[in-house]
Amino acid sequence: MVILALLPILFLIVALGFLKMAGWKACPIAAIIAFVVAVFCYNMSVPIAISAALEGVALACWPILLVIIMALFAYKLTVATGSLDVIKQMLTTVSEDKRVLFLLIAWGFGTFMEGMAGFGTAVAIPAAMLVALGFPPIKTIVACLISNAVAPSFGSIGIPTTTMAAVTGLDSGVLATKVSIVSFIPDLIAPFLIVICIGGGIKAIKGVGIVTLLSGLALAIPELFISMTIGAELPVMVSSIIIMAVIVLYSRACKSTSNPEYQVDFKTDDQQKAVSFGEGVKAAMIFILIFVFLVGTSKLFPFINGPLASIKTSVPIYAGPGAKPYTFTWIAVPGVMIFIATILGGLYQGASVGKIAQVFKDNFVGLRFTYLTIIAVVVVAKIMTYSGMTKEIADALVFATGNAYPIVAPFVGGLGAFITGSCTNANVLFGPLQTSVASSLGMSQPWLAGASSLGGCIGKMLSPQSIALGVGAVGAVAEGKEGEIMRGAVGYCLFLLIIAGIITIIAPSVAPFLVH
């Protein structure tokens, strides 16, 4: 029965990993396989299986796809108004040291793009900017993949974590806190790996060790604090602003002579031109408004959040044992806030209503295959969970690994991200599995789920989809080099997964108060 339960996942591994089938084709087939196995092997009636699938469709559309659509709409409107060029210009005037500049753009701005939009923008946009500035294409893509190895759990305004909470029944705030705890050490390590990668070895850390450490702390500490107090939506977006501020302030306060080997020699006159405060605010207005609206409607302000969150509709969808109505919250969701902020910010930046409408239309139509992929993956997860297939796999994993399973948990999440190219999809696929294993082992469910989510972040480094995004953004200079990029990233990926596994297994005994 375990093999039958694994069939949808095994199919995805073969179809996506070996047959190179597009996700929008493979995932619906996996959903059909899950449906057939649930009905014929797990005694799930056809009407109940259909109701489970429909609940998956509802969850995928609102709020998962809503956030993805609106986050990318915000990014694309920023590009269309020319504001992204101004932001790029501001970033390139900070330091004369290539390593510091790389940290600022790949780690700082890349993390901001992950928190705001996600969906590969954190690799594609910094990689394109850095190669345009003269950095070597292959190393740049690998280093950008590393820079995106810890933040995706809170990408797209926290959608991977809130989605995992939705499919597992966990509290999103508690889960966000556990993700931040298990990510703390990898958050500190990742900037050093970036410098090592782009600088050609450990020697590259010399001279920038302090700013590199501060860059890691600027993510790890605010991320933990914000996830504990606000929730999953803003930890990375806010932390990224702190990262960039720390790097800028440190660079201005400690203007030491750069090692000639890492001296900037590719700035143009346009890139050296200073951007005024007013120009910078205007360029960043969409992002500023998103931040203001998300914080203003969060639980930090219950007098705003309460009335907005009460505008909701509960609909009975799943009809099986233990069924609960599915609730659509119509206003107090990140996607709606991002949409409003983007419209207002775009108007402030001078975009006409017609241009905003055209960008939205192009973005909406361009994501049509993404809709099918994400809906199908969530349907797979719902059917597998409700039918008992997920529990079957969990019991088998516990039997095979025993108390050593926690060290494997991040690798399971990493496998999901490698297959699907998405931390969100990995969380949907394996979140219920991790909570089932945690129950069997008597462990904290949010802890194992958080470890799996971190593994999903790290696993994206080797995902063919992530690598393809980097290659596509950089252009012809990297075409045909996907294998070289994957070989360059695999060591960093395995190192971080091992660190994550060690943290997962030793933290409950070393600091149990962190886990429970």
N, C-alpha and C positions, 0 to 999 in steps of 0.2 A: 504493500500500500504506500510505503514511503516513496518509491519510485514513481508511482502514479501521481502522488501529491507534488512531486518535483517536476512533473512534465512541463507545466507552463514556464517555469524558470529555466529548465534545461533547454527548452526550445529557444528562449530568448538568448541564452548564452551562445548556442550554435548559430542562430539566425543573425544576431548582431555582431558577435565576436569572430565568427569564421566565415559565414556566407556573405557578410557585409550587406545584409538586407537593411533597407531604410527602416527607421523606427516606426514610421506611420504605417508601414506594411506589416512588420513583425508583431507589433504589440496587439493589434486587433486579432491576429491569428492566435496569439497566446491567450487572449480573452476567450476565444471560442473553445480552445483546448481546456481552459479552466472550467468553463461552463459544462462541457461534456463530461469531464472527470467528476465534477461535483454531482451531476445528475445521475450518472450511471455507476459510479464507484462509491460515492459518499451518501447515497440515498437522499439527496436534496431534490425536492419536487421542482418541476419546471417553473410553476408560478413563483415559488419562493426564490429560485435562482434568478429569475428575471427581475424580481423586486430588489435583490441584492445588487444586481448590475445597474439598475436604475438609480439606486442610492449612490453608487460609485459615480455615475454620470453627473448627478446633482452636486456631489462634493467636488468633482473635477472642474465643473463650470463655475461654481460659486462657493468658495472664493479663489480657488487656485488659479484658474485661467484668467479670472478678472484681474488679479495682481500682475500676472505676467504681461497681459495685454497693455495695461496702463503704465507699468514700469518702462516697457520698451517704447511706448508712445511718448513718454516724458523724455527719454534719451533721444529719440529720433527727431523730436521737435527742437531739442537743444542743438542738434546738428543742423537742422534746416534753417534755424535763425542765425547760424554762424557763431553762436555762443560757445560751442565746444572749442573752436579755434582760439577764442580769447582765453578760455580756461587753460588750454595747452600753452599758450604764450606766457601766462602767469607762472605756470609750473617750471618752465625751462629757464627762468631767470634767477633761480634760487641758489644754485651752487656751481662751483667750477670743478667739482669732483664727479666723475662719471658714476661712481658707486652710489653716492648720495642722491644724485639726480635719478638714478635707476630706482632706488628705494622710494623716492618721492612719487614717481609716476607709477611704477608697477605695484609697490606695496601700499602706498597711501591712496593715490587716485584710483588704482585698480580695485582696492578694497571698497572705496566709495561706490564705484560702479557696481560692484557685487551687491552691496547693501541696498542700492537704489534700484538696479535693474536686474542684475544677475544674468542668467540665460546666455553665458559665454561672453558678455560684454567686458567682464573683468580681465579676460585674456586677450580678446581681439583688439579692444581699443588701446590699452597701454602698449601692446606689441606693435601695432601700426605706428603709434606715436614715436616709440623708441627706435624702431628701424628707420623711420623717416629722419630721425636725428643722427643716424649713423652707427647705431649699435649692430653687432653681427646678428643676422636673422635667426639662425638655429639656436644659439645660446639665449637670445632674447625670448624666443617662444618657450624654451625650457624653463627659464627663470620666471616668466610670467605664469606658467603652469604651477610652479612652486609657490608663487605669491598668492595663488588662488586655492591653496591646499587646505586652508583652515577656516576661511570665512563663509563658504556657501551655506552652512547650516542656518545662517541668518541673512542669506541673500534674498533679493526680491522682497524686501520689507518683511523678512522672517518667514516666508512661505514654506520652506522645507520643514522647519520646526513646528509651525502651527498645523501644517498638514499631517505630520507624524502624530501630533497630539490628537488630531481629529480621527485618524484611522485606528489609533490604539486606545482612545478613551482617556489618555493621560491629561493632566492639567498642563496647559502650554507654558505657563510661567515656571512651574517646577521643572519641566523638561528643559526649558531654555537655560535655567540655572545649572542643571547637570551637564548640558552641552558645554557651557562656558567653563565649568570646573575641569572637565576632562580635556578641554582644548587649551588650558592655560599654558602648559609647558610647550606643546607644539606651536602656540602663538609666539612664544619667545624664540624658538629655534628657527622658524621659517625665514625671518629676515636674514639670519646668518647664512642659511643655505642659499638664499638669493645672491648675496654678495659673493659667496664662494663660487657659485655657478658662473655669474657674469664676470667675475674678476679672475677666474682661472685657477682657483685653488684657495686653501686656507690662508695663504699669505695675504690674500686680498683684504682680509679683515683688519690687518694692521693699519691704524690711522683712522678707521671708521667704526671701531668696536663699540664706542660709547653711544654714538648716534644709532647704530644698529640695534643695540640692546634697548635703548629708549623707544625705538620704533616698535619693538615687540611688546614692551610694557604698555605702550600707548594703545595697543589693541587689547591685550589680555586683561588689564585692570578695569578699564571702562566697560568692556564687554561683560565682565562678571557682574559689576555693579548695576548696569542697566538691565541686564536680564533678570536680576533679583528684584529690582524695584519697579520696572516698567513692563517687561515681558520680552517677547521674541521679535518684535517688529523693528526696533531701533538699535540694538547693540552694535552691529557692524557699521551701520550708516553713521552713527555718532562717533564711534571709535575711529573711523577713517578720517574724519575731520580733525580729531585730536592727533592722529599720526602725522598728517600733513603739517599741522601747526607746530608740533614738536620738531619735525625735521627742519622746517623753515626757521624757527627761532634758534635752534642749535646752530644751524649753518651761519646765521647772521652774528651770533654771539661768539662763535669759535671759528673765525676765518683763518684757519691755518693753511699754510702752503700745501697744496695737493701734491701727492706723489706724481711725478711727471708721467709715469706709466698710465695714470688714471685721470690725467688732466683733460678737461673738456676742450675739444678742438673743432667742434662742428656747429657752433652757434652761428646763425645768420644775423644780420642787422635787425630783421623783423623780430626774431626771437629774443634779442637782447633789449628791445624796446619795452620800457616799463608800462604796465597797465594801471590806470588810475583806479582809485577805490570805487568810484561810481561805475566805471566800466566793469569792474570785477563783480560788483553786486548785481548789476543788470544781467551779466552772463550767467550768474549762478542763481538767478531768481526762481527758476522752476524748482531747483533743489532746495532752496531756502524755504519756499512755501510748502513743499512736501514735508520737510522737517517740522515746520510750525504746525501744520494741520494734523500730522500724525501724533505729535506730542500733545497738542491741544485737545484732541479727542480721545486720548488714552485714559487709562484708569487713574493717572496722576490727577486728572481733573474730573472727579466723579459727577459733578454738577452738569458737565457737558456730556461725558460718556454715558451716564445713566439714561437720560432721555433719548439720546440717539440710539443706544443699544436696545432700547425697548421697542424700536420700530422693526419688527420681525414677524415672520410667519412660520409656524410649525406645520409640517406636512408629513403624514404617515406614508413612508415609501417602502422600506423593508418590512416584509410580512412574516418573517420567521420568528423562532423562539427568542424572547428577550428583546423584541423590536422596540425602538424608541422613535418618535417623530423626528424628522430631519428639520433643523431650524435654519431658515434663511434670514440673516441679519442684513437689512437693506442699506443702511447708511453708515453705521459705525464699523466699517471694514476698510482696510488699507487701500484696496483698489479704487473705491469711490473717492477717498481723500486725495489719492494721487491724480485721479482724473480732474478733479476740481482745481487742484494746485497747478497742474500742467496747463489747463486752459487759461487761468489767470496769469501765470508766469509767461506763457507764450504771447499773450496780448501785451503785457508790459514790455516784452522784448521787441515788439513791433510787428509781430506776425498778424496777418489779416485773418478774419474768421474763415475765409475760403481756404487759406493755406493750412490753417490748423485742421480743418475738416479733411483736406486732402492727405495730410500726413497721417491722420487717424485712420482714414480709409485704407491707405497703402499698408500701414502697419497691421491692421485687422486682417486684411486679405493675405498678406505675406505670411501670417502665422497659421494658415489653414491646416497644414500638415501637423503642426505642433498640437493643435486641438485634438486631433485624432489620436496622436501618440499618448498624450497625458490622460485623456478620457479612458483609453483602453487599459493603461497601466493601473489606474485607480480601480477600474472594474475588476481586473485580475486580483488585486489585493482584497477587495471586498468579498468576492466570491470565495477566494481561498480561506479567508478568515471565517466567514459565516458557515462554510461547509465543514470546517474542521481540518482542512488540508494543512493550514499553517501550524496548527497544534501538532499534527502528525510529524511534520518536519522537525519541529522544536523538540519533541520527545526523542526523536532519533539522534539529534545533535547532542542532547544531554547524555544520552546513553553512550555515544561514541567518545565524548570528550570529558564528561564528568565535571568536576569542579574546576577544570582547566579551561572551560569554555570561554570565560570572560576575555582571555587573551585573544580568542578567535573572533570575538564580536566585531571589532573594527574591520577585520578582513572581510567579514560577511557584508558589511556596509560598503566597503571598497569594491567588492565584486559587483554589487548592485549598481554603483556609479559607473564602473567600467563598462557594464552591459548597456546601461540606459543613457549614459552621458549626463545624468542629472542627479543631484543630491536629493531633490524632491522625490523623484521616481524611485530612487534607492530606498528612501525612507518609507514610501508607500508600500513597496514590495516586501521589505524586511522588518519594518517597524513592528507589525503584529507578531512576527516570528521572534524578535528579541524579547518582547514582553512575555510571550509564552515561555520562552526558555528561562527568563528571570523568575517566573512563578514556579517553574519546576525546580529551580535551584534554591528558591527561597531568598533571592536577591532583590534589590531595588529595581523595579521596572524602569523608572526614568533613567537610572544610571546606565543600564545596558543599552537602552534606546539612545541615550546621548552618545555613548561610545560608538554605536553603529552609525549615527549621524556624522560624527567626526570622521569615521572610516570612509563614509560616502564622499565627504569633502576631499580627502586625500586621494581616493580612488579615481576622482575626476582627472587627475594628472595624466593617467594612462588611457583615458577614454578616447577612442578614435574620433568621437564627435568633438571633444575639446581640442584635440590636436588639429583636426580639420578646420576648426574656427580660427586657430592661430595662424595656420598656413594661409587660409583664405584672406585674413586681414593683412598679412604681410605681403602677399602677392607672389609673383613669379619666382622671386629669389629663393623661396622655400618650397616651391612645388616639387613633388616627388621625393621630399626629404622626411616624410612622415615616419618611416622606420628609424631614421637617425634621431629624430626628436624623441620617439618613444624610448629608444635605448639610452638617450641622455637623461631622461626623466625617471627611468625605472628604479635606479639606485636611491634617489631621493624619496620616491614614493614608498618603497619597502622600508626605508629607515624610519620614516614618519609613522607608518602603520605599526611597526614593531614598538616604537615609543608609545603609541596610543594603546596597544595591547598590554604593555607592561603597566601603564597607568591604570588601566581598567581592572587589572587583576590585583595590584598591590594596594590601591587606594582604600578599598573597604577594610583592610586590616591595619594600614598605617594611620588613616584618618577617617574612621567610620562616620564621624559627624558630618563629613562632606557629602557622603553618599546617601545617608538616611536623613 
